[in-house]
Amino acid sequence: MLDALGEVGPIGLSTIELRESLDVMSPAPRVLELRALGFQIETLWIVAENSQGHKHRCARYVLINQAGRG
């Protein structure tokens, strides 16, 4: 998840994208774990469509810094 957030840069990844593409079933707790390790991750609230065509209000996570990695 961390690598994927780093790769996409400022567009970030939504909860739906993390679940459906990366198989991260609970993105929010993983973000909390990364924040506890010193990673700065911004949460933006969006409306996104899942693969079944249903719209949901969900988070889009954007990695701001990489905890001393650059």
Phi and psi in degrees as GROMACS dihedral restraints (atoms count N, CA, C in turn):
[ dihedral_restraints ]
;  ai    aj    ak    al  type     phi  dphi    fc
    3     4     5     6     1   -62.5    20    10
    4     5     6     7     1   -45.0    20    10
    6     7     8     9     1   -60.9    20    10
    7     8     9    10     1   -42.6    20    10
    9    10    11    12     1   -64.3    20    10
   10    11    12    13     1   -42.0    20    10
   12    13    14    15     1   -63.6    20    10
   13    14    15    16     1   -38.7    20    10
   15    16    17    18     1   -65.8    20    10
   16    17    18    19     1   -37.7    20    10
   18    19    20    21     1   -69.3    20    10
   19    20    21    22     1   -39.8    20    10
   21    22    23    24     1   -80.5    20    10
   22    23    24    25     1   -17.2    20    10
   24    25    26    27     1    65.1    20    10
   25    26    27    28     1  -137.8    20    10
   27    28    29    30     1   -70.4    20    10
   28    29    30    31     1    -9.7    20    10
   30    31    32    33     1   -79.6    20    10
   31    32    33    34     1   -24.1    20    10
   33    34    35    36     1    67.4    20    10
   34    35    36    37     1  -172.7    20    10
   36    37    38    39     1  -134.4    20    10
   37    38    39    40     1   139.2    20    10
   39    40    41    42     1   -85.6    20    10
   40    41    42    43     1   164.1    20    10
   42    43    44    45     1   -55.7    20    10
   43    44    45    46     1   -42.5    20    10
   45    46    47    48     1   -63.1    20    10
   46    47    48    49     1   -45.5    20    10
   48    49    50    51     1   -62.3    20    10
   49    50    51    52     1   -42.0    20    10
   51    52    53    54     1   -64.0    20    10
   52    53    54    55     1   -39.8    20    10
   54    55    56    57     1   -71.1    20    10
   55    56    57    58     1   -48.1    20    10
   57    58    59    60     1   -81.5    20    10
   58    59    60    61     1   -33.6    20    10
   60    61    62    63     1   -96.3    20    10
   61    62    63    64     1   -36.6    20    10
   63    64    65    66     1  -106.8    20    10
   64    65    66    67     1    -2.2    20    10
   66    67    68    69     1    60.4    20    10
   67    68    69    70     1    34.4    20    10
   69    70    71    72     1   -92.2    20    10
   70    71    72    73     1   103.4    20    10
   72    73    74    75     1   -73.6    20    10
   73    74    75    76     1   -27.6    20    10
   75    76    77    78     1  -131.2    20    10
   76    77    78    79     1    78.8    20    10
   78    79    80    81     1   -61.2    20    10
   79    80    81    82     1   -39.0    20    10
   81    82    83    84     1   -58.6    20    10
   82    83    84    85     1   -48.0    20    10
   84    85    86    87     1   -63.3    20    10
   85    86    87    88     1   -33.5    20    10
   87    88    89    90     1   -66.4    20    10
   88    89    90    91     1   -38.3    20    10
   90    91    92    93     1   -63.2    20    10
   91    92    93    94     1   -42.3    20    10
   93    94    95    96     1   -60.7    20    10
   94    95    96    97     1   -40.1    20    10
   96    97    98    99     1   -63.5    20    10
   97    98    99   100     1   -43.5    20    10
   99   100   101   102     1   -64.8    20    10
  100   101   102   103     1   -40.4    20    10
  102   103   104   105     1   -62.1    20    10
  103   104   105   106     1   -39.4    20    10
  105   106   107   108     1   -64.0    20    10
  106   107   108   109     1   -25.1    20    10
  108   109   110   111     1   -85.8    20    10
  109   110   111   112     1    -0.7    20    10
  111   112   113   114     1   104.5    20    10
  112   113   114   115     1     1.1    20    10
  114   115   116   117     1   -79.6    20    10
  115   116   117   118     1   136.5    20    10
  117   118   119   120     1   -96.0    20    10
  118   119   120   121     1   113.8    20    10
  120   121   122   123     1  -127.0    20    10
  121   122   123   124     1   124.2    20    10
  123   124   125   126     1   -90.5    20    10
  124   125   126   127     1   142.7    20    10
  126   127   128   129     1  -109.6    20    10
  127   128   129   130     1   124.1    20    10
  129   130   131   132     1  -115.0    20    10
  130   131   132   133     1   139.7    20    10
  132   133   134   135     1   -97.1    20    10
  133   134   135   136     1   129.1    20    10
  135   136   137   138     1  -135.6    20    10
  136   137   138   139     1   171.8    20    10
  138   139   140   141     1  -113.6    20    10
  139   140   141   142     1   124.0    20    10
  141   142   143   144     1  -132.8    20    10
  142   143   144   145     1   156.5    20    10
  144   145   146   147     1  -103.0    20    10
  145   146   147   148     1   135.1    20    10
  147   148   149   150     1   -87.7    20    10
  148   149   150   151     1  -179.0    20    10
  150   151   152   153     1   -67.5    20    10
  151   152   153   154     1   -15.8    20    10
  153   154   155   156     1   -90.5    20    10
  154   155   156   157     1    -1.3    20    10
  156   157   158   159     1    87.7    20    10
  157   158   159   160     1     9.7    20    10
  159   160   161   162     1   -90.3    20    10
  160   161   162   163     1   135.6    20    10
  162   163   164   165     1   -91.4    20    10
  163   164   165   166     1   139.9    20    10
  165   166   167   168     1  -139.5    20    10
  166   167   168   169     1   144.8    20    10
  168   169   170   171     1   -81.0    20    10
  169   170   171   172     1   124.3    20    10
  171   172   173   174     1  -149.3    20    10
  172   173   174   175     1   173.0    20    10
  174   175   176   177     1   -87.6    20    10
  175   176   177   178     1   147.4    20    10
  177   178   179   180     1  -118.5    20    10
  178   179   180   181     1   123.0    20    10
  180   181   182   183     1  -100.7    20    10
  181   182   183   184     1   132.3    20    10
  183   184   185   186     1  -124.3    20    10
  184   185   186   187     1   123.4    20    10
  186   187   188   189     1   -76.8    20    10
  187   188   189   190     1   119.5    20    10
  189   190   191   192     1   -90.4    20    10
  190   191   192   193     1   -46.2    20    10
  192   193   194   195     1  -139.7    20    10
  193   194   195   196     1   168.0    20    10
  195   196   197   198     1  -116.2    20    10
  196   197   198   199     1    42.3    20    10
  198   199   200   201     1    47.7    20    10
  199   200   201   202     1    55.1    20    10
  201   202   203   204     1    87.4    20    10
  202   203   204   205     1     1.5    20    10
  204   205   206   207     1   -85.8    20    10
  205   206   207   208     1    -5.2    20    10
